[in-house]
Amino acid sequence: MAEPIDEEEALRWLRATDDPSAQYYAAWWLGRHRSQHPDTLPLLLAAMRQRRARQIGDGVEENAVARNATRAVGKLGPHASEAIPTLLELLDDPDYGLREAAARSLGSLKAKAALPALLARLQSGPDVAGARALDSATLVEPCEALLEAIGDLGISGDEVLGVLESFSTHERPVVQSSACRSLLQLTQEPRWGERLKALLLHPQLQVRRAALMDLGAAGWRPATQAIAATLAENSLKLIALRGLVESAPSDSFDEEIFEVMDGLL
């Protein structure tokens, strides 16, 4: 499917409720381009409510459209704040992917009202919420997305930190990485940054990639050289380093980071 020529065509495709494939792509396009058109949010909200199990012969199931629309609203900025109630509802949806997308969008929108709901999904801890789901490689809850959203909200406290710390020793290193990222964001304690740096040396590439992204999101500058030395794609290292730059105060300049970035280009 070719990329829509413009925003109006993407909106037209999203209105095509008889063509989930077109809707799926349109939702992605509008989020990717951070559309501020007045019709964008209402159409995405409508798509987020679409539900129909996959039928034989379907190209794209309607739940997949809802997931893409849910991801898209998180990229629209403050303009999408009226989507927060719907996103909160989706945290209870039986569709794992929708819960994951909703959590990430709530974090992106800094929806502080979501904190109790995010904590509630993780309150049972690694042995329940973080357990492997039956007949699936996924966990019972989308723990990485939930943990990262909590850190993005920027609200600390004993209960919050307790929940995050309980997942910092999860059996899956990528979940550990998400927990350490949020703990570093909320406490600025170097021990969590050091934990993430250690994960950059993990034998699994997937784990090293996760740690790169989490260090970038947390903006932990002492990891600059460790990021550059990681056995991973330069493109991901550059994304992580850009995160360090973007998290810094507007009046600061770190020559080391820019030198490292230049060396990776």
PyRosetta script that sets phi, psi and omega in degrees:
from pyrosetta import init, pose_from_sequence

init()
pose = pose_from_sequence("MAEPIDEEEALRWLRATDDPSAQYYAAWWLGRHRSQHPDTLPLLLAAMRQRRARQIGDGVEENAVARNATRAVGKLGPHASEAIPTLLELLDDPDYGLREAAARSLGSLKAKAALPALLARLQSGPDVAGARALDSATLVEPCEALLEAIGDLGISGDEVLGVLESFSTHERPVVQSSACRSLLQLTQEPRWGERLKALLLHPQLQVRRAALMDLGAAGWRPATQAIAATLAENSLKLIALRGLVESAPSDSFDEEIFEVMDGLL")
pose.set_psi(1, 127.3)
pose.set_omega(1, -178.9)
pose.set_phi(2, -73.2)
pose.set_psi(2, 151.1)
pose.set_omega(2, 178.5)
pose.set_phi(3, -66.2)
pose.set_psi(3, 138.1)
pose.set_omega(3, 177.2)
pose.set_phi(4, -56.0)
pose.set_psi(4, 142.8)
pose.set_omega(4, -178.9)
pose.set_phi(5, -67.8)
pose.set_psi(5, -36.4)
pose.set_omega(5, -177.7)
pose.set_phi(6, -152.0)
pose.set_psi(6, 178.7)
pose.set_omega(6, -176.9)
pose.set_phi(7, -62.2)
pose.set_psi(7, -39.6)
pose.set_omega(7, -178.3)
pose.set_phi(8, -61.6)
pose.set_psi(8, -38.0)
pose.set_omega(8, 179.0)
pose.set_phi(9, -69.4)
pose.set_psi(9, -38.6)
pose.set_omega(9, 177.0)
pose.set_phi(10, -61.3)
pose.set_psi(10, -40.7)
pose.set_omega(10, 178.1)
pose.set_phi(11, -65.5)
pose.set_psi(11, -38.0)
pose.set_omega(11, 178.2)
pose.set_phi(12, -63.8)
pose.set_psi(12, -41.8)
pose.set_omega(12, 178.5)
pose.set_phi(13, -64.6)
pose.set_psi(13, -38.5)
pose.set_omega(13, -179.4)
pose.set_phi(14, -67.6)
pose.set_psi(14, -27.0)
pose.set_omega(14, 176.6)
pose.set_phi(15, -74.5)
pose.set_psi(15, -14.7)
pose.set_omega(15, -174.8)
pose.set_phi(16, -79.6)
pose.set_psi(16, 77.0)
pose.set_omega(16, -175.1)
pose.set_phi(17, -67.0)
pose.set_psi(17, -11.6)
pose.set_omega(17, 176.3)
pose.set_phi(18, -90.6)
pose.set_psi(18, 3.6)
pose.set_omega(18, -178.4)
pose.set_phi(19, -135.0)
pose.set_psi(19, 80.6)
pose.set_omega(19, -178.3)
pose.set_phi(20, -57.3)
pose.set_psi(20, -32.6)
pose.set_omega(20, 179.2)
pose.set_phi(21, -62.3)
pose.set_psi(21, -44.0)
pose.set_omega(21, 177.8)
pose.set_phi(22, -65.8)
pose.set_psi(22, -42.2)
pose.set_omega(22, 178.7)
pose.set_phi(23, -61.3)
pose.set_psi(23, -42.8)
pose.set_omega(23, -178.7)
pose.set_phi(24, -57.0)
pose.set_psi(24, -48.3)
pose.set_omega(24, -179.2)
pose.set_phi(25, -69.1)
pose.set_psi(25, -39.8)
pose.set_omega(25, -178.9)
pose.set_phi(26, -62.9)
pose.set_psi(26, -41.0)
pose.set_omega(26, 179.3)
pose.set_phi(27, -61.9)
pose.set_psi(27, -43.8)
pose.set_omega(27, 177.6)
pose.set_phi(28, -60.7)
pose.set_psi(28, -46.2)
pose.set_omega(28, -176.2)
pose.set_phi(29, -60.6)
pose.set_psi(29, -45.0)
pose.set_omega(29, -177.9)
pose.set_phi(30, -65.6)
pose.set_psi(30, -37.4)
pose.set_omega(30, 175.6)
pose.set_phi(31, -69.3)
pose.set_psi(31, -43.6)
pose.set_omega(31, -179.0)
pose.set_phi(32, -59.6)
pose.set_psi(32, -37.7)
pose.set_omega(32, -178.6)
pose.set_phi(33, -95.4)
pose.set_psi(33, 7.1)
pose.set_omega(33, 176.5)
pose.set_phi(34, 48.1)
pose.set_psi(34, 51.7)
pose.set_omega(34, -176.4)
pose.set_phi(35, -58.3)
pose.set_psi(35, 132.9)
pose.set_omega(35, 176.8)
pose.set_phi(36, -110.4)
pose.set_psi(36, 13.7)
pose.set_omega(36, 178.6)
pose.set_phi(37, -61.0)
pose.set_psi(37, 140.6)
pose.set_omega(37, -177.5)
pose.set_phi(38, -60.9)
pose.set_psi(38, -21.4)
pose.set_omega(38, 179.2)
pose.set_phi(39, -87.4)
pose.set_psi(39, -13.4)
pose.set_omega(39, -173.1)
pose.set_phi(40, -62.5)
pose.set_psi(40, -53.6)
pose.set_omega(40, -175.1)
pose.set_phi(41, -64.6)
pose.set_psi(41, -46.3)
pose.set_omega(41, 177.4)
pose.set_phi(42, -57.6)
pose.set_psi(42, -40.0)
pose.set_omega(42, 179.9)
pose.set_phi(43, -68.9)
pose.set_psi(43, -38.5)
pose.set_omega(43, 177.3)
pose.set_phi(44, -66.6)
pose.set_psi(44, -39.4)
pose.set_omega(44, 177.6)
pose.set_phi(45, -61.6)
pose.set_psi(45, -40.9)
pose.set_omega(45, 177.7)
pose.set_phi(46, -64.1)
pose.set_psi(46, -40.6)
pose.set_omega(46, 179.9)
pose.set_phi(47, -67.3)
pose.set_psi(47, -32.8)
pose.set_omega(47, 179.1)
pose.set_phi(48, -64.2)
pose.set_psi(48, -21.4)
pose.set_omega(48, -178.1)
pose.set_phi(49, -94.7)
pose.set_psi(49, -2.6)
pose.set_omega(49, 179.9)
pose.set_phi(50, -70.4)
pose.set_psi(50, 132.6)
pose.set_omega(50, 179.0)
pose.set_phi(51, -142.6)
pose.set_psi(51, 126.4)
pose.set_omega(51, 170.2)
pose.set_phi(52, -166.6)
pose.set_psi(52, 126.7)
pose.set_omega(52, 179.6)
pose.set_phi(53, -62.9)
pose.set_psi(53, 153.8)
pose.set_omega(53, -179.1)
pose.set_phi(54, -62.0)
pose.set_psi(54, 135.5)
pose.set_omega(54, 175.4)
pose.set_phi(55, -109.3)
pose.set_psi(55, 154.4)
pose.set_omega(55, 178.2)
pose.set_phi(56, -57.9)
pose.set_psi(56, 129.4)
pose.set_omega(56, 179.2)
pose.set_phi(57, 95.0)
pose.set_psi(57, -8.9)
pose.set_omega(57, 178.8)
pose.set_phi(58, -65.2)
pose.set_psi(58, 140.2)
pose.set_omega(58, 171.7)
pose.set_phi(59, -81.3)
pose.set_psi(59, -51.6)
pose.set_omega(59, 178.8)
pose.set_phi(60, -133.8)
pose.set_psi(60, 127.3)
pose.set_omega(60, 178.7)
pose.set_phi(61, -74.2)
pose.set_psi(61, 154.6)
pose.set_omega(61, -176.5)
pose.set_phi(62, -67.4)
pose.set_psi(62, -29.9)
pose.set_omega(62, 175.7)
pose.set_phi(63, -62.0)
pose.set_psi(63, -31.6)
pose.set_omega(63, 177.3)
pose.set_phi(64, -67.3)
pose.set_psi(64, -35.3)
pose.set_omega(64, 175.2)
pose.set_phi(65, -62.9)
pose.set_psi(65, -44.9)
pose.set_omega(65, 179.3)
pose.set_phi(66, -61.0)
pose.set_psi(66, -39.6)
pose.set_omega(66, 179.6)
pose.set_phi(67, -65.1)
pose.set_psi(67, -43.8)
pose.set_omega(67, 179.9)
pose.set_phi(68, -66.5)
pose.set_psi(68, -38.3)
pose.set_omega(68, 177.6)
pose.set_phi(69, -64.7)
pose.set_psi(69, -38.5)
pose.set_omega(69, 179.1)
pose.set_phi(70, -65.2)
pose.set_psi(70, -40.2)
pose.set_omega(70, 176.2)
pose.set_phi(71, -65.2)
pose.set_psi(71, -38.6)
pose.set_omega(71, -175.3)
pose.set_phi(72, -63.7)
pose.set_psi(72, -41.9)
pose.set_omega(72, -175.7)
pose.set_phi(73, -63.7)
pose.set_psi(73, -26.8)
pose.set_omega(73, 178.2)
pose.set_phi(74, -69.0)
pose.set_psi(74, -13.7)
pose.set_omega(74, -178.7)
pose.set_phi(75, -98.9)
pose.set_psi(75, 0.7)
pose.set_omega(75, -174.5)
pose.set_phi(76, -91.0)
pose.set_psi(76, -5.8)
pose.set_omega(76, 177.2)
pose.set_phi(77, 76.3)
pose.set_psi(77, -162.6)
pose.set_omega(77, -176.8)
pose.set_phi(78, -53.5)
pose.set_psi(78, -26.2)
pose.set_omega(78, 178.4)
pose.set_phi(79, -55.4)
pose.set_psi(79, -25.7)
pose.set_omega(79, -174.6)
pose.set_phi(80, -99.3)
pose.set_psi(80, 15.6)
pose.set_omega(80, -175.9)
pose.set_phi(81, -60.6)
pose.set_psi(81, -27.3)
pose.set_omega(81, -179.8)
pose.set_phi(82, -73.1)
pose.set_psi(82, -6.1)
pose.set_omega(82, 175.0)
pose.set_phi(83, -82.4)
pose.set_psi(83, -10.5)
pose.set_omega(83, -174.0)
pose.set_phi(84, -58.1)
pose.set_psi(84, -45.6)
pose.set_omega(84, 178.3)
pose.set_phi(85, -57.4)
pose.set_psi(85, -40.2)
pose.set_omega(85, 178.7)
pose.set_phi(86, -67.3)
pose.set_psi(86, -40.3)
pose.set_omega(86, 177.7)
pose.set_phi(87, -61.8)
pose.set_psi(87, -38.9)
pose.set_omega(87, 178.0)
pose.set_phi(88, -64.1)
pose.set_psi(88, -38.9)
pose.set_omega(88, 176.9)
pose.set_phi(89, -62.2)
pose.set_psi(89, -39.4)
pose.set_omega(89, -176.9)
pose.set_phi(90, -69.1)
pose.set_psi(90, -18.3)
pose.set_omega(90, 175.3)
pose.set_phi(91, -62.9)
pose.set_psi(91, -20.1)
pose.set_omega(91, 178.6)
pose.set_phi(92, -101.6)
pose.set_psi(92, 5.9)
pose.set_omega(92, -177.2)
pose.set_phi(93, -70.2)
pose.set_psi(93, 143.6)
pose.set_omega(93, 177.6)
pose.set_phi(94, -66.8)
pose.set_psi(94, -18.9)
pose.set_omega(94, 179.7)
pose.set_phi(95, -77.1)
pose.set_psi(95, 114.5)
pose.set_omega(95, -178.0)
pose.set_phi(96, -55.6)
pose.set_psi(96, -45.6)
pose.set_omega(96, -178.0)
pose.set_phi(97, -63.9)
pose.set_psi(97, -33.6)
pose.set_omega(97, 177.4)
pose.set_phi(98, -69.7)
pose.set_psi(98, -40.3)
pose.set_omega(98, 177.0)
pose.set_phi(99, -62.6)
pose.set_psi(99, -41.7)
pose.set_omega(99, 179.1)
pose.set_phi(100, -63.0)
pose.set_psi(100, -48.2)
pose.set_omega(100, -179.4)
pose.set_phi(101, -63.2)
pose.set_psi(101, -40.0)
pose.set_omega(101, -180.0)
pose.set_phi(102, -63.7)
pose.set_psi(102, -42.5)
pose.set_omega(102, 179.5)
pose.set_phi(103, -61.9)
pose.set_psi(103, -45.1)
pose.set_omega(103, -178.8)
pose.set_phi(104, -64.3)
pose.set_psi(104, -39.3)
pose.set_omega(104, -180.0)
pose.set_phi(105, -69.9)
pose.set_psi(105, -37.0)
pose.set_omega(105, 176.2)
pose.set_phi(106, -62.4)
pose.set_psi(106, -39.2)
pose.set_omega(106, 175.9)
pose.set_phi(107, -65.7)
pose.set_psi(107, -44.0)
pose.set_omega(107, -179.9)
pose.set_phi(108, -62.1)
pose.set_psi(108, -35.2)
pose.set_omega(108, -179.3)
pose.set_phi(109, -84.9)
pose.set_psi(109, 0.8)
pose.set_omega(109, -178.7)
pose.set_phi(110, 53.4)
pose.set_psi(110, 44.0)
pose.set_omega(110, -176.5)
pose.set_phi(111, -79.9)
pose.set_psi(111, 86.3)
pose.set_omega(111, -175.0)
pose.set_phi(112, -59.7)
pose.set_psi(112, -27.2)
pose.set_omega(112, 179.0)
pose.set_phi(113, -65.6)
pose.set_psi(113, -12.9)
pose.set_omega(113, -177.9)
pose.set_phi(114, -83.8)
pose.set_psi(114, -10.0)
pose.set_omega(114, -173.7)
pose.set_phi(115, -55.8)
pose.set_psi(115, -49.0)
pose.set_omega(115, -179.9)
pose.set_phi(116, -57.9)
pose.set_psi(116, -40.4)
pose.set_omega(116, -179.0)
pose.set_phi(117, -68.6)
pose.set_psi(117, -39.0)
pose.set_omega(117, 178.6)
pose.set_phi(118, -65.3)
pose.set_psi(118, -44.3)
pose.set_omega(118, 178.5)
pose.set_phi(119, -63.0)
pose.set_psi(119, -39.8)
pose.set_omega(119, -178.0)
pose.set_phi(120, -59.3)
pose.set_psi(120, -36.3)
pose.set_omega(120, -177.6)
pose.set_phi(121, -72.3)
pose.set_psi(121, -20.8)
pose.set_omega(121, -178.3)
pose.set_phi(122, -107.4)
pose.set_psi(122, -6.2)
pose.set_omega(122, -171.4)
pose.set_phi(123, -57.6)
pose.set_psi(123, -31.1)
pose.set_omega(123, -177.8)
pose.set_phi(124, -73.0)
pose.set_psi(124, -9.0)
pose.set_omega(124, 172.4)
pose.set_phi(125, 83.9)
pose.set_psi(125, -179.4)
pose.set_omega(125, -176.0)
pose.set_phi(126, -61.0)
pose.set_psi(126, -27.9)
pose.set_omega(126, -176.3)
pose.set_phi(127, -78.8)
pose.set_psi(127, -15.7)
pose.set_omega(127, 179.9)
pose.set_phi(128, -119.0)
pose.set_psi(128, -70.6)
pose.set_omega(128, 178.6)
pose.set_phi(129, -60.7)
pose.set_psi(129, -33.1)
pose.set_omega(129, -177.8)
pose.set_phi(130, -95.9)
pose.set_psi(130, 10.6)
pose.set_omega(130, 178.3)
pose.set_phi(131, -80.6)
pose.set_psi(131, 158.2)
pose.set_omega(131, 177.7)
pose.set_phi(132, -72.5)
pose.set_psi(132, 133.3)
pose.set_omega(132, 179.2)
pose.set_phi(133, -70.6)
pose.set_psi(133, 152.5)
pose.set_omega(133, 179.3)
pose.set_phi(134, -63.7)
pose.set_psi(134, 136.3)
pose.set_omega(134, 175.9)
pose.set_phi(135, 55.5)
pose.set_psi(135, 35.0)
pose.set_omega(135, -178.4)
pose.set_phi(136, -155.2)
pose.set_psi(136, 153.2)
pose.set_omega(136, 175.6)
pose.set_phi(137, -85.2)
pose.set_psi(137, -9.7)
pose.set_omega(137, 180.0)
pose.set_phi(138, -80.7)
pose.set_psi(138, 166.4)
pose.set_omega(138, 173.6)
pose.set_phi(139, -87.5)
pose.set_psi(139, 170.3)
pose.set_omega(139, 178.5)
pose.set_phi(140, -58.6)
pose.set_psi(140, -42.6)
pose.set_omega(140, 177.4)
pose.set_phi(141, -118.4)
pose.set_psi(141, 153.7)
pose.set_omega(141, 175.0)
pose.set_phi(142, -75.5)
pose.set_psi(142, 74.3)
pose.set_omega(142, -168.3)
pose.set_phi(143, -59.8)
pose.set_psi(143, -40.9)
pose.set_omega(143, -178.5)
pose.set_phi(144, -58.8)
pose.set_psi(144, -47.7)
pose.set_omega(144, -178.6)
pose.set_phi(145, -64.7)
pose.set_psi(145, -42.0)
pose.set_omega(145, -179.0)
pose.set_phi(146, -65.5)
pose.set_psi(146, -45.1)
pose.set_omega(146, -179.8)
pose.set_phi(147, -62.9)
pose.set_psi(147, -44.8)
pose.set_omega(147, -178.5)
pose.set_phi(148, -67.1)
pose.set_psi(148, -36.5)
pose.set_omega(148, 178.6)
pose.set_phi(149, -62.8)
pose.set_psi(149, -39.7)
pose.set_omega(149, 178.8)
pose.set_phi(150, -60.6)
pose.set_psi(150, -43.5)
pose.set_omega(150, 178.0)
pose.set_phi(151, -64.5)
pose.set_psi(151, -38.1)
pose.set_omega(151, -179.4)
pose.set_phi(152, -65.1)
pose.set_psi(152, -27.7)
pose.set_omega(152, -179.6)
pose.set_phi(153, -70.4)
pose.set_psi(153, -26.1)
pose.set_omega(153, 175.2)
pose.set_phi(154, 76.2)
pose.set_psi(154, 19.3)
pose.set_omega(154, -180.0)
pose.set_phi(155, -106.7)
pose.set_psi(155, 119.6)
pose.set_omega(155, -179.1)
pose.set_phi(156, -99.5)
pose.set_psi(156, -170.2)
pose.set_omega(156, -178.7)
pose.set_phi(157, 138.5)
pose.set_psi(157, 160.3)
pose.set_omega(157, -175.3)
pose.set_phi(158, -59.0)
pose.set_psi(158, -43.5)
pose.set_omega(158, -178.3)
pose.set_phi(159, -64.8)
pose.set_psi(159, -44.7)
pose.set_omega(159, -179.6)
pose.set_phi(160, -60.5)
pose.set_psi(160, -51.6)
pose.set_omega(160, -177.2)
pose.set_phi(161, -64.9)
pose.set_psi(161, -34.8)
pose.set_omega(161, 178.3)
pose.set_phi(162, -63.0)
pose.set_psi(162, -43.7)
pose.set_omega(162, 178.4)
pose.set_phi(163, -64.4)
pose.set_psi(163, -46.1)
pose.set_omega(163, -179.3)
pose.set_phi(164, -61.9)
pose.set_psi(164, -43.8)
pose.set_omega(164, -178.8)
pose.set_phi(165, -64.1)
pose.set_psi(165, -32.4)
pose.set_omega(165, -179.4)
pose.set_phi(166, -64.5)
pose.set_psi(166, -25.8)
pose.set_omega(166, 179.3)
pose.set_phi(167, -95.0)
pose.set_psi(167, -4.7)
pose.set_omega(167, -177.9)
pose.set_phi(168, -72.1)
pose.set_psi(168, -11.5)
pose.set_omega(168, 176.7)
pose.set_phi(169, -117.6)
pose.set_psi(169, 20.7)
pose.set_omega(169, 179.4)
pose.set_phi(170, -56.7)
pose.set_psi(170, 152.2)
pose.set_omega(170, -178.1)
pose.set_phi(171, -64.7)
pose.set_psi(171, -24.0)
pose.set_omega(171, 178.8)
pose.set_phi(172, -94.2)
pose.set_psi(172, 119.2)
pose.set_omega(172, -177.7)
pose.set_phi(173, -58.1)
pose.set_psi(173, -31.5)
pose.set_omega(173, -179.6)
pose.set_phi(174, -68.0)
pose.set_psi(174, -30.6)
pose.set_omega(174, 175.4)
pose.set_phi(175, -72.2)
pose.set_psi(175, -41.0)
pose.set_omega(175, 174.1)
pose.set_phi(176, -54.4)
pose.set_psi(176, -44.9)
pose.set_omega(176, -178.1)
pose.set_phi(177, -59.8)
pose.set_psi(177, -44.5)
pose.set_omega(177, 180.0)
pose.set_phi(178, -63.5)
pose.set_psi(178, -41.3)
pose.set_omega(178, 179.6)
pose.set_phi(179, -65.6)
pose.set_psi(179, -44.0)
pose.set_omega(179, -179.6)
pose.set_phi(180, -65.4)
pose.set_psi(180, -37.0)
pose.set_omega(180, 176.7)
pose.set_phi(181, -56.9)
pose.set_psi(181, -50.5)
pose.set_omega(181, -177.4)
pose.set_phi(182, -68.3)
pose.set_psi(182, -37.4)
pose.set_omega(182, 177.0)
pose.set_phi(183, -63.4)
pose.set_psi(183, -38.5)
pose.set_omega(183, 177.4)
pose.set_phi(184, -67.0)
pose.set_psi(184, -42.1)
pose.set_omega(184, 178.4)
pose.set_phi(185, -60.2)
pose.set_psi(185, -41.7)
pose.set_omega(185, -172.5)
pose.set_phi(186, -85.4)
pose.set_psi(186, -27.8)
pose.set_omega(186, -175.2)
pose.set_phi(187, -111.6)
pose.set_psi(187, -24.2)
pose.set_omega(187, -173.7)
pose.set_phi(188, 60.1)
pose.set_psi(188, 21.3)
pose.set_omega(188, 178.3)
pose.set_phi(189, -78.5)
pose.set_psi(189, 125.3)
pose.set_omega(189, -176.1)
pose.set_phi(190, -57.6)
pose.set_psi(190, -26.3)
pose.set_omega(190, -177.1)
pose.set_phi(191, -60.0)
pose.set_psi(191, -32.2)
pose.set_omega(191, 179.4)
pose.set_phi(192, -74.8)
pose.set_psi(192, -34.1)
pose.set_omega(192, 174.3)
pose.set_phi(193, -66.1)
pose.set_psi(193, -38.5)
pose.set_omega(193, 178.0)
pose.set_phi(194, -66.0)
pose.set_psi(194, -36.5)
pose.set_omega(194, 176.3)
pose.set_phi(195, -61.7)
pose.set_psi(195, -41.7)
pose.set_omega(195, 178.5)
pose.set_phi(196, -67.2)
pose.set_psi(196, -39.6)
pose.set_omega(196, 176.8)
pose.set_phi(197, -60.0)
pose.set_psi(197, -39.9)
pose.set_omega(197, 178.7)
pose.set_phi(198, -62.2)
pose.set_psi(198, -35.7)
pose.set_omega(198, 179.6)
pose.set_phi(199, -69.8)
pose.set_psi(199, -18.5)
pose.set_omega(199, 175.3)
pose.set_phi(200, -66.8)
pose.set_psi(200, -14.8)
pose.set_omega(200, 179.9)
pose.set_phi(201, -102.1)
pose.set_psi(201, 5.9)
pose.set_omega(201, -177.4)
pose.set_phi(202, -63.9)
pose.set_psi(202, 144.7)
pose.set_omega(202, -179.0)
pose.set_phi(203, -65.9)
pose.set_psi(203, -21.1)
pose.set_omega(203, -179.1)
pose.set_phi(204, -90.8)
pose.set_psi(204, 127.5)
pose.set_omega(204, -179.8)
pose.set_phi(205, -59.9)
pose.set_psi(205, -39.4)
pose.set_omega(205, -179.5)
pose.set_phi(206, -56.9)
pose.set_psi(206, -39.7)
pose.set_omega(206, -179.9)
pose.set_phi(207, -69.9)
pose.set_psi(207, -43.3)
pose.set_omega(207, 178.9)
pose.set_phi(208, -62.0)
pose.set_psi(208, -39.1)
pose.set_omega(208, 177.4)
pose.set_phi(209, -62.5)
pose.set_psi(209, -44.6)
pose.set_omega(209, -179.7)
pose.set_phi(210, -61.5)
pose.set_psi(210, -43.7)
pose.set_omega(210, -179.7)
pose.set_phi(211, -64.2)
pose.set_psi(211, -37.6)
pose.set_omega(211, 176.5)
pose.set_phi(212, -58.5)
pose.set_psi(212, -51.0)
pose.set_omega(212, -177.9)
pose.set_phi(213, -64.1)
pose.set_psi(213, -36.2)
pose.set_omega(213, -178.0)
pose.set_phi(214, -72.9)
pose.set_psi(214, -36.9)
pose.set_omega(214, 175.1)
pose.set_phi(215, -65.2)
pose.set_psi(215, -39.8)
pose.set_omega(215, 177.5)
pose.set_phi(216, -64.1)
pose.set_psi(216, -43.6)
pose.set_omega(216, -179.3)
pose.set_phi(217, -64.8)
pose.set_psi(217, -35.5)
pose.set_omega(217, -179.8)
pose.set_phi(218, -79.6)
pose.set_psi(218, -16.4)
pose.set_omega(218, 177.9)
pose.set_phi(219, 68.3)
pose.set_psi(219, 34.8)
pose.set_omega(219, -175.1)
pose.set_phi(220, -88.6)
pose.set_psi(220, 99.9)
pose.set_omega(220, -171.8)
pose.set_phi(221, -65.6)
pose.set_psi(221, -30.0)
pose.set_omega(221, 177.2)
pose.set_phi(222, -60.2)
pose.set_psi(222, -9.9)
pose.set_omega(222, -180.0)
pose.set_phi(223, -90.4)
pose.set_psi(223, 4.0)
pose.set_omega(223, -173.4)
pose.set_phi(224, -51.6)
pose.set_psi(224, -54.4)
pose.set_omega(224, -176.9)
pose.set_phi(225, -69.4)
pose.set_psi(225, -35.3)
pose.set_omega(225, 178.3)
pose.set_phi(226, -64.8)
pose.set_psi(226, -38.1)
pose.set_omega(226, 176.9)
pose.set_phi(227, -61.9)
pose.set_psi(227, -46.1)
pose.set_omega(227, -178.0)
pose.set_phi(228, -63.0)
pose.set_psi(228, -31.8)
pose.set_omega(228, -176.2)
pose.set_phi(229, -88.4)
pose.set_psi(229, -4.4)
pose.set_omega(229, -176.7)
pose.set_phi(230, -64.7)
pose.set_psi(230, 140.0)
pose.set_omega(230, 175.2)
pose.set_phi(231, -80.4)
pose.set_psi(231, 84.7)
pose.set_omega(231, -179.5)
pose.set_phi(232, -158.9)
pose.set_psi(232, 175.1)
pose.set_omega(232, -177.4)
pose.set_phi(233, -65.3)
pose.set_psi(233, 138.9)
pose.set_omega(233, 177.7)
pose.set_phi(234, -59.1)
pose.set_psi(234, -33.0)
pose.set_omega(234, -179.4)
pose.set_phi(235, -61.1)
pose.set_psi(235, -38.3)
pose.set_omega(235, 178.9)
pose.set_phi(236, -73.2)
pose.set_psi(236, -36.9)
pose.set_omega(236, 176.6)
pose.set_phi(237, -60.7)
pose.set_psi(237, -42.3)
pose.set_omega(237, -179.4)
pose.set_phi(238, -65.1)
pose.set_psi(238, -37.9)
pose.set_omega(238, 176.3)
pose.set_phi(239, -62.4)
pose.set_psi(239, -44.2)
pose.set_omega(239, 179.9)
pose.set_phi(240, -63.4)
pose.set_psi(240, -44.1)
pose.set_omega(240, 180.0)
pose.set_phi(241, -65.7)
pose.set_psi(241, -36.3)
pose.set_omega(241, 176.3)
pose.set_phi(242, -62.9)
pose.set_psi(242, -34.7)
pose.set_omega(242, 176.0)
pose.set_phi(243, -61.9)
pose.set_psi(243, -38.5)
pose.set_omega(243, 177.2)
pose.set_phi(244, -62.9)
pose.set_psi(244, -41.6)
pose.set_omega(244, -179.7)
pose.set_phi(245, -65.8)
pose.set_psi(245, -46.2)
pose.set_omega(245, -174.4)
pose.set_phi(246, -69.5)
pose.set_psi(246, -24.0)
pose.set_omega(246, -179.0)
pose.set_phi(247, -84.2)
pose.set_psi(247, -9.9)
pose.set_omega(247, -177.4)
pose.set_phi(248, -77.4)
pose.set_psi(248, 155.4)
pose.set_omega(248, 175.0)
pose.set_phi(249, -56.3)
pose.set_psi(249, 147.4)
pose.set_omega(249, -174.2)
pose.set_phi(250, -62.8)
pose.set_psi(250, -22.7)
pose.set_omega(250, -177.1)
pose.set_phi(251, -97.3)
pose.set_psi(251, 10.4)
pose.set_omega(251, -179.0)
pose.set_phi(252, -105.3)
pose.set_psi(252, 158.7)
pose.set_omega(252, 178.2)
pose.set_phi(253, -145.7)
pose.set_psi(253, 124.3)
pose.set_omega(253, -179.0)
pose.set_phi(254, -113.0)
pose.set_psi(254, 100.6)
pose.set_omega(254, -176.3)
pose.set_phi(255, -61.3)
pose.set_psi(255, -33.9)
pose.set_omega(255, -177.8)
pose.set_phi(256, -59.4)
pose.set_psi(256, -44.3)
pose.set_omega(256, -177.8)
pose.set_phi(257, -62.7)
pose.set_psi(257, -43.6)
pose.set_omega(257, -179.0)
pose.set_phi(258, -67.6)
pose.set_psi(258, -33.6)
pose.set_omega(258, 176.7)
pose.set_phi(259, -66.2)
pose.set_psi(259, -41.2)
pose.set_omega(259, 178.6)
pose.set_phi(260, -64.9)
pose.set_psi(260, -42.7)
pose.set_omega(260, 179.1)
pose.set_phi(261, -62.1)
pose.set_psi(261, -42.8)
pose.set_omega(261, 179.1)
pose.set_phi(262, -59.9)
pose.set_psi(262, -37.4)
pose.set_omega(262, -179.2)
pose.set_phi(263, -69.2)
pose.set_psi(263, -20.4)
pose.set_omega(263, -179.6)
pose.set_phi(264, -91.5)
pose.set_psi(264, -15.4)
pose.set_omega(264, -177.3)
pose.set_phi(265, -79.2)
pose.dump_pdb("model.pdb")
